[in-house]
Amino acid sequence: MEVIAIPKSVLKELNTELDELLRLTTDASETYTSIFNEERWLDNQEVCLMLGISKRTLQSYKNKGLLPYSKLNRKNYYKFSDVQHLLASDTHPQNK
């Protein structure tokens, strides 16, 4: 095992920076907590399986505005209730 000695002041500064990083991370995650707690969100694969469609058809639904979505970190998410609404509507091919 290797032991590295650092001055106490450097350790305190590092500790302060880590505390600040933790606070910023907590604040950022609290912003989105209420959004995700209110409703179940689905990704592309889950929506395709639920609707029985391909990824290309899902893209077409998005382009036509048939299925609202939100983008987070370059990934699309869909509200479960929106997918259910589409399933129940006349615009979904399975209902025609």
C-alpha positions in Angstrom: 0.0 0.0 0.0 1.3 3.4 -0.9 0.8 6.4 1.5 0.7 9.9 0.1 1.0 12.9 2.5 -0.7 16.1 1.6 -1.0 19.3 3.6 -4.1 19.7 5.8 -5.0 22.9 4.0 -5.1 21.1 0.7 -7.3 18.3 2.2 -9.7 20.9 3.6 -9.9 22.7 0.2 -10.6 19.4 -1.6 -13.2 18.6 1.0 -14.9 22.0 0.4 -14.9 21.5 -3.3 -16.4 18.0 -3.0 -19.1 19.4 -0.7 -19.9 22.1 -3.3 -20.1 19.5 -6.1 -22.4 17.4 -4.0 -24.7 20.4 -3.4 -24.8 21.3 -7.1 -25.6 17.7 -8.0 -28.3 17.5 -5.4 -29.8 20.8 -6.6 -29.8 19.7 -10.2 -31.4 16.3 -9.5 -34.1 17.9 -7.3 -35.2 20.0 -10.3 -36.2 16.8 -12.3 -37.4 14.7 -9.4 -41.0 16.0 -9.5 -41.2 15.6 -13.3 -40.3 11.9 -13.1 -42.3 11.1 -9.9 -45.6 12.4 -11.4 -45.6 9.9 -14.4 -43.9 6.9 -15.7 -41.7 7.6 -18.7 -40.8 5.2 -21.5 -37.9 5.0 -23.9 -38.0 4.2 -27.6 -37.8 0.5 -27.2 -40.5 0.3 -24.6 -42.8 2.4 -26.8 -42.2 0.3 -29.9 -43.0 -2.8 -27.9 -46.1 -1.4 -26.4 -47.4 -0.1 -29.7 -46.2 -3.0 -31.8 -44.4 -0.7 -34.2 -40.8 -0.3 -35.6 -38.4 2.4 -34.7 -39.0 4.0 -38.1 -42.8 4.1 -37.5 -42.1 5.7 -34.1 -40.0 8.3 -35.8 -42.9 8.9 -38.2 -45.3 9.4 -35.3 -43.0 11.9 -33.8 -42.6 13.8 -37.1 -46.4 14.0 -37.5 -46.9 15.1 -34.0 -48.9 12.1 -33.1 -46.8 11.2 -30.0 -45.3 14.0 -27.8 -41.8 13.3 -26.4 -39.1 14.9 -24.3 -35.4 14.7 -25.0 -33.0 14.2 -22.2 -29.3 13.7 -22.9 -29.9 12.9 -26.6 -32.4 10.2 -25.7 -36.2 10.4 -26.3 -38.7 9.7 -23.5 -42.5 9.4 -23.8 -45.1 9.7 -21.1 -46.9 6.5 -20.5 -50.3 8.3 -20.6 -49.5 9.7 -24.0 -48.7 6.3 -25.4 -52.0 5.0 -23.9 -53.9 7.8 -25.4 -52.4 7.1 -28.8 -53.3 3.4 -28.4 -56.9 4.4 -27.7 -57.1 6.9 -30.6 -58.2 6.4 -34.2 -54.7 7.5 -35.4 -53.1 4.3 -34.4 -53.2 1.7 -37.2 -54.2 -1.1 -34.9 -57.5 0.7 -34.2 -58.6 1.0 -37.8 
